[in-house]
Amino acid sequence: MAGTFELYSDSSGGHRFRLKAGNGEIIASSESYSSKSAALAGIESVRRNAADAEVIES
């Protein structure tokens, strides 16, 4: 099963998303966005940029 993005409102009225693996485990979570459209733009950014992201050890 593919991963899913879960969009939700936080306790302060902001909008956040989490990325869940196919087994339901949360593998990433976002900052709080001031609007739903900004959170959706954050999801699109992750979709565009994560596939080819380089792994850097520090």
C-alpha positions as CSV (number, residue, x, y, z in Angstrom):
1,M,0.0,0.0,0.0
2,A,1.3,3.5,-0.9
3,G,1.9,6.2,1.7
4,T,-0.7,8.9,2.4
5,F,-0.6,12.5,3.3
6,E,-3.0,13.4,6.2
7,L,-4.1,17.0,6.4
8,Y,-5.4,18.2,9.7
9,S,-6.0,21.3,11.9
10,D,-3.8,21.7,15.0
11,S,-4.9,22.9,18.4
12,S,-3.9,26.5,17.6
13,G,-6.0,26.7,14.5
14,G,-3.1,26.1,12.0
15,H,-3.0,23.5,9.3
16,R,-0.5,20.6,9.3
17,F,0.1,17.4,7.4
18,R,1.8,14.2,8.1
19,L,3.1,11.6,5.8
20,K,2.2,8.0,6.7
21,A,3.7,4.8,5.4
22,G,1.5,2.1,4.0
23,N,1.5,0.5,7.4
24,G,0.1,3.7,9.0
25,E,3.4,4.7,10.7
26,I,4.0,8.5,10.7
27,I,7.3,9.0,8.8
28,A,7.2,12.8,8.4
29,S,5.2,15.7,9.9
30,S,5.0,19.4,8.9
31,E,5.3,22.7,10.5
32,S,2.0,24.6,11.2
33,Y,0.7,26.6,8.2
34,S,-1.6,29.6,8.5
35,S,-4.0,28.3,5.8
36,K,-5.1,25.0,4.3
37,S,-3.9,26.1,0.8
38,A,-0.4,26.7,2.2
39,A,-0.4,23.3,3.8
40,L,-1.5,21.7,0.5
41,A,1.4,23.6,-1.2
42,G,3.7,22.1,1.4
43,I,2.5,18.6,0.4
44,E,3.1,19.4,-3.3
45,S,6.6,20.6,-2.4
46,V,7.4,17.4,-0.6
47,R,6.0,15.4,-3.6
48,R,8.2,17.3,-6.1
49,N,11.4,17.4,-4.1
50,A,11.6,14.3,-2.0
51,A,11.9,11.7,-4.8
52,D,15.4,12.8,-5.8
53,A,16.5,14.3,-2.5
54,E,20.1,13.6,-1.5
55,V,20.9,11.9,1.8
56,I,23.5,13.9,3.8
57,E,25.0,12.6,7.0
58,S,26.1,15.1,9.6
